[in-house]
Amino acid sequence: MMYRFQCGQLFRVMFIIVFRTHCFDSQDLLFYGPLDKCPACNGNLEFTGIRYSCTGSYSEWASCTYSTKDPPRKQEPIKLPDSILNSPASDLIKKYEDPSRRPRKVLSIPDKPFTGMLMSLMGRLSASHQYWRKEIEKHGGKVANHVIGVTCLIASPAERERGGSSKLAEAMERGIPVVSEAWLKDSIEKQEPQPLEAYDIVTDLAPDGKGIPWDKMDPSEEALESLSAELKLYGKRGVHKDTKLQERGGKIFEKDGILYNCAFSRCDLGKKLNDYSVMQLISVPESNLNLYYKKGKVGDDPNAEERLEEWENVEAAVKEFVRLFEEVTGNEFEPWEREKKIQKKPLKFYPIDMDDGVDVRHGGLGLHQLGVAATHCKLEPLVANFIKVLCSQEIYKYALMEMGYDPPELPMGMLSDAHLKRCEEVLQKFVETLKSMKDTGPKAKAVWSDFSQRWFTLMHSTRPFIFKDFQELADNAAAALETIRDITVASRLIGDMGGSTLDDPLSERYNKMGCSISPLDKESDDYKMILKYLETTYEPVKVGDVEYKVSVDNIFVVESSACPSVDEIKKLPNKVLLWCGTQSSNLLRHLLRGFLPAICSLPVPGYMFGKAIVCSDAAAEATRYGFTAVDRPEGFLVLAVASLGDEIIEIKSPPEDTKSLEEKKVGVKGLGRKKTDESEHFVWQDDIKVPCGRLVPSDNKDSILEYNEYAVYDPKQVSIRFLVGVKYEEENAVMEPE
């Protein structure tokens, strides 16, 4: 009885503490001690119901993302008022004043995503029903043979095409969600149930009509939405599609050299924010000025804040636009628009600086225009088809979609040079920070989290995340920035091809490229040499359990004004014919301006040499970059003549200092675990070495490179000579038994 009395008194004491402090959970404070500061940012921790999370921030760009089940606590006595110490519960309270006597709190948080769920399985799935039953039960759920009362029915999309079964029909009649197997996989991987509607396989309603943001969709569903979505804002002069004012001749209002059209981004993963915003002043013939404002998440139009207002007074409309800019960013409008001066404010948006042009996803040739454009082109037919590929919307849409930088609300393919430069500086500064960073644990994670939120504010993504390692940084930041830079160059050259295709727009774009492209005779010695070089140094690309071989469609000879000629390269020492991998979306910029060195130095293949142009003697290495996806089998490889200079340094691990290599502009050969058989090498055009030979194991078994790579630091030492059009074809498929 005494214990119950004391507990009752204790609860009243706890109520007093909560009432007076409004800070910590009373039970936490009395039994386990006061919470210490966040070890990542020194902010305050609070219990969110399932874990302790920080309420602080790393910088004006990023809220703290630190969370834990076992928070740090202050090892000091709790200071309580005399009125509490003199209460009947004082003895019990004093017992826990001494930090050494406090128990350690362990949160028993359920981590099973299917807890409390009942589901049913139907039809042929990628794994057996028995397998999925075990997995579902392992993760807290149960499986029923019927559909009555279940959370959802798991079925293959093929069931819909076949008309399904009575079980499917019954589920649809009862309004029970029918979802793909991917829902199970993603829920288990992310350890929380994903939105059922995002994996629906039976309703024909478009996902945006269901109000599902793209970041909540099944990735394959998001990809389809992205590719079919029409770009809503194509550049600095583009009137947002949702206004419908472009149909009435609407144009972006311009005054004193300023275009009143701004786009913004905000990514704060600590606060779970990933928003865009657009604001425009639009002048319409024989009408008043219109102010358009929109804010929301990509793919979540039903929940976006949106308004279109007509203003009779121009000055009042401009004043409201300026006020909105300051509200959204916390900065003044004119210093940004005229001088690009801006200071990021906490939880405020940051401008995405659009260029005055047309994003190629809008201006490039649509699918219905491709055939007509090639038919009316005066170029050699094979060349016309090649230029048609480079001028199509499709390759650029796919590239941005695969990277997750494809919001239809923002013109990611028409960014200003100043914005791209700002992104490059942020990335390079982060890389330098990593090189000198000695912190580990929460402090190190804080550095990565701060950069990630900064990066995805500058480069708005439909799926932002926190970078964890150098490979993710290389793939999703460095390579992504290079691709977006190259797509922006393509957008400027291609312009708006949305008009008539009868005036031979392909020839016009070809002439702008400043290069000569001609098919190589398939009976020529050079064609046979390239085929041999490809076949000898190629190994199948493997995607899952399927291997892809490669076949050659056509080979083009290239002479680009942006590159030194082969005759100029031949005057230099140590010349080699090497493979260079590239995606189709980057190819136009290579032809227009030549190869550029890598954007930064990272200790992973492709970037380990620093700011260098990297090639390989193995077609197998280049085809990894050229391979796009199984449903788009066409790609291109580049063969370039490179001079490695008088001095060649051989390495098999990332050099500690790449700056000295960049300054000396020496040639570097990265030794791979495989090499081409040197006994089969030969010479082309008098003294250009062709390292064509069977791939054999090398002595460098501990190298991070699979194949040899060559780094050149001066673009004047590399000349693009051939483009090899290839097609990836399935070689075999290995099916694992259930």
CORVENLIN-V684844 format. One record per helix or strand of 2 or more residues. SS is the DSSP state (H for helix, E for strand). FROM is the first residue (numbers start at 1). TO is the last residue. Records with the same first field share a line. If there is no record, write none. Layout:
BEGIN
SS = FROM-TO  FROM-TO
END
This chain:
BEGIN
H = 2-21  26-32  82-85  90-95  99-101  129-138  157-161  166-173  182-190  196-199  207-210  214-216  219-228  241-243  245-248  301-303  314-329  333-339  360-363  367-375  381-390  393-403  417-436  442-458  470-494  505-513  525-536  566-569  584-593  619-626  659-664  678-680  715-717
E = 45-47  52-54  67-68  118-121  142-144  152-154  177-179  251-252  254-255  258-259  261-268  273-283  289-296  305-311  350-351  515-519  541-543  546-560  575-581  613-616  634-643  648-651  667-670  674-676  682-684  688-690  695-697  709-712  718-733
END
